[in-house]
């Protein structure tokens, strides 16, 4: 549920969200997400990760919860109120 609305996410996008939440406030490299998708046997690219992050950002709405850390990857951060 997001903002009192039922929201569906593709399974890999949901896995990305759980992964980000489990390491909250700590940046994660894009390659870490690829391991999440299929381990060493997965042959996707970092663009796949970018696509799932984009989907999550659209679903989460206006908050800047998922931060891009240039040269590193992504992190989940709840903005201070």
N, C-alpha and C positions, 0 to 999 in steps of 0.2 A: 504494500500500500504506500502510495506517495501522495501526500497532500490530500488525504481522504478519498483517493481514487485508486481503483484496482489497476495496476499496471503490469503488463506482461513483458518479460525480457527473454531474448534468446538465451539458451542455456550457457553458452560461452560468455555472453555479456554478464549474466548473473554470476558466473564463476569469477570473472574479473572483479566485479563489485565485492564479492566476499573476500577475495584475495586482497584488494585494497583496504577493506575494513579491518582485516586481520593484522595489517601492518600499519595502521593509522599513523599519520604524521611522519612516516618514514618513506623516502622515495624508493620505488621499485624499478629496476631496469626492464625494458621491453622484453628482453630475452627471458626473464623470469616468467612472464605471462605465456610465452610460447611453450615453456616446460609444463605449465599448468594445462594447456590445451591437449597435449599428447605426449609429453615426455620427449625423449631423444628421437622418437620415430616421427614426430610431427614435422612436416616440411613447409610450413607456412612462413610468411614474412612478417616483419615488424609492422607493415601496413595493415595486416589483419588485426593486430593489437590496436592500432590507431582507430580502425573502424569500430571496434567494440567500445572503445573509450568514447568515441563520438556518440554512439547510441546511448551510452549511459548518461552522458552530459545532457542530451536532449530529453531523456526521461526524468532526470533529476530536476530539470527546470532551470530557473534563473540563478540559483546559488552557484558559487565557484567552488564546489566541493572537490572536484578532481583537478588538481594542479599539474601542469606540465613543468617538469624540471628539465630544462634544456641540457642535452648531453648525458642525461641520466635515465629519465623515464617519467613516471607518474607517481603522485601520492594523493591520498584522500585526506582532506582537511576541512573541519567545520569552522567557518569564519567566526571570529569573535563578534559578540553582539554587544 
